[in-house]
Amino acid sequence: MKIMLDAGHYGEYNRSPVVPEYYESKRMWVLCEYLFDELTKYGFEVLKTRTDQNTDLAVVKRGELAKGCDLFISLHSNAVGNGGGESTDRVSVYAPFDRRNGSFELANLLANAVKECMGVSKCVVKTRKSEKGDYEYYGVLRGASSVGCPLYYIVEHSFHTNKQAAEWLMSDDNLLRLARIEAAVIAAYFGYFKKPYEKGDVDMNGRLDSIDVMLIKRAYFGTVELTKEQKALADMDENGEIDVFDYIAAKRKYFNL
């Protein structure tokens, strides 16, 4: 099962007028990286249209890179002008205009999951056909369609012209939550189920490494706060607390002692 992810824009593109630190290009790149990692954990083969955040690539070409893939997703945040930007706050998913391959089912699942995660009140699934013929209006979707990708979407993570939404998207923790929820929705749709994390894999990247050992040590000294799931993974001896014995056990396991 192969998935192509598209971070939407490059460089410093689409700056928020209400949160100057926010650039759609930069924040969707971070989300793309997180989603890549989360989907990989489920066992998907995951590709990206670009490997460098500062590299430009034509929109149709990005879609065409989905040749041989089962799913293409382009990640964005939206914008609106004419004075309505600050009040507009909804999630939009653009799906194939011909509803091919039952595409609205996954589109609705993604739209609702992102809505709930971001805490916005509304989500919609949309289509947009070119006025010049029976093909997609948006270049990335047109490209994906042209190479036979069966399912392709643009996911608009609310509006960066809305201050509350832009500030929410500025948080890496929130983007990680989004990635995990989107990955879970996609995995459930295709029948993929994530393997349980092994003891000690505190950062949940699929292996116990030096970062995990450091996190357990810091948790023991109280200099880092772990989530409930991370605490369970850090509790190597399963005695209900993170202590020096967990740190020693993780260190021994990492060094194969």
N, C-alpha and C positions, 0 to 999 in steps of 0.2 A: 504494500500500500504506500503510495508516494504522494507527498503534499508539497506544493510550492507556496512559499510565503513571500509577500511583497510589502516592503515597508512604506510604500507610497511615494515619498518624496526624498530628496537628498539635500545635503548641506543645511543651510539655515533658510527654510522655506515655510511660508504661512505662519507668520508671527501673530500671536494673540494680541488684539488691541486693548485687552483689559488685564492681561497678565503678561507683561513684556518678556518675562523669562521663558515663556512657552513658545516653542516652535513645533509645529505639527511634525515636521521632518525628523527632529531629534527625539521627540517623545515616542513616536510610532516606531522608530528604530529600536529603542529600548524594549518596547512591547514585543516587537518582532523577535528580538534575541531571546527574551523570556519564553515566548510561545514556541520557538524552535526547540529550546531545551525541554519544555514540558511535553511536547508531542513526541520527542525522541524517547522520553522515558516510557511511553506507552508501546514503543516498538515500531512506530511509523518511520519510514525513510523521509526525511525532511530536507528540503532544499530552499535556498533563498535566491531571489532575483538579483540581488547585489550582495557582495561580501564586504563592501566599504560604504560607510554612511555618506561619504562625500563624493561618491561616483554617480554620475547621471546616466540614465538609460531611458530611451523613448518609451512612452506608455504602452504602445502596441507590442513592442519588443518584449517588455516585461511579461505581458500576457502570453506571448508566444513561447516563452521559456517553460510554460506549463505543459508542453508536449510530452506525452507519456505519463503525465501525473493524473491522479484520481481526483484531486481537489486543488483549487487555486483560491487564495484569500489575499486581498489587498487591504492593508490596515490604514485607517485614516481617522482624523477628527474633522468635523464639518465647520462651516462658517456661514454667516448670514449678515448682510448689510442692511442699509435703509432704516437704521435705528431699532431693528428688532432683535439684534444679536444677543443682547444681555438677558432677554427673557426666553429665548429659544433653547430648550434643553430636552433633546430626545435622541434615541438611538435609531439609526437607520441601517438596514442591510439591503444592498442592491443585489438582486438575483437575476438569473437569465430571463429575458423578457418572454420567452416561449415556455417557461416553466418546465424545461426539459428535465428528464430523469427524476421527477418528483422533487425538484430543487427547492421548492418553498418549504418543505418539511425541515430541512437543516437550517434554512434561513430563519425561520421562525424560532427554532430552538436557540440559535445564536443570539438573535435580537433580544429575546426575553432574558437570556442568561446575562448578557451585558447590561441590560436595563436594571436587573435586580442587583448586580454587583456594583454598579455606579450609583444606584439609588435615585435614578430619574423616574419620572412618572409615566413615560410613554415610549413605545418602540414601534417601528413600522418596517414592513418589508416592501420594497419598491422595485420597479423595473423601469428601464428607459430605453426605448427602441429609437434607432436613428430615424430622422424624418426623411432620409434619402433612400431607405430600403429596409429590408428585413434583416437587420443586423444590429448588434449592440451599439448604443450611443457612446459609452465609455470605452476608451482605447484599450485599457487593460483587459476588460471583459471581452472586447472584440478580438483581441489577440488570443486569449485563452480559448474562445469559441472556435477560432479559425484552425487551431491545431488539434481539435477534438477532445479537449479536456471536458469530462462529463459534468462537473460541478464547479462553478466559479462565482465568487462573491466579492463585493466591496463592503467592508464593515466600517461604518462611521460611528466612532465612539463619542457620541454627542457633539457639542459645538464648542470650539475653543474661543468663540466670541462670547460665550457665557462664562462669567468669572468663576462661578462655583465649579463648573465642569473642568475648566482649564486648570484651576488650582488642584482639583482632585487628580487630574492626569499628570500633574507635576511630581506626584509621589511615586517613587520606585516601588514601594510596598504595594500601592494600589495597582500598579501595572503588573506586578507579579501575581496578585490576586486575579486580575483579569485573565492573564495568560493561563493560569491553572484552571479557571472555570471554562474558558473557551476550549482548552485542550480536553477537558473532561467531557464536554458536550460532543466534540468531534469524535472522541474515542468511543463514547457510548453509542453514537449514531452508527459507526462502522463496526461495532462489536469488538473493540480493542479494550483490554483491561490491563492496567498498570501492575507490574510485579511489585510486591511489597518491598520497602526499603530494608536493607540489612542493618543490623544493630551497628550504631556508630556513625551511620551516614547522615549526620546532622544537617548538612546543607542540601541533602536530598538530590544529589547530582548523579546518583547511581553507583557510587563507589565510596569506600572509606579512604580518605586521604589526609594530608597534613592539615588542611583547613578544618576538617572535622575534629582532629585531635586538639587543635588550638581552640575551637569553639567549646569543646567540653571542658578544657582547662579554664577558659574565661567564665563559663557558666558556674563552675565550682567556686571560683573566686568572686562571683557576683558582678562581674564587669560586663556581662552581656545577658540580655533577656531572650530566652528561647520560647517558641510557641509550644503549645501542649503536645503537638505531634513531634516536634524536635526534642522536647524533654524525654519523651518515651524512647526515642532513638538514642539519646545520649546516656540513658540509664542502662549501662552495659550489664550490670548484675541484677537489674530489675528489683531493686530494694525500695523503690519509690522516691529516691532522691539522687541528685547529681553530686557525687563526692569524689575524693581523690582516687578511690578504687576504680571508678569509671574511667578517669583520665589514664590511669596506668593500664587498664585493660585495652582501651582504644589504642594507646601508644604501642603496646605489645602486638596487637593485631596488625597495625599499620606496618610495623617493622618485621612482621612474621617471626616474632620471638617466642 
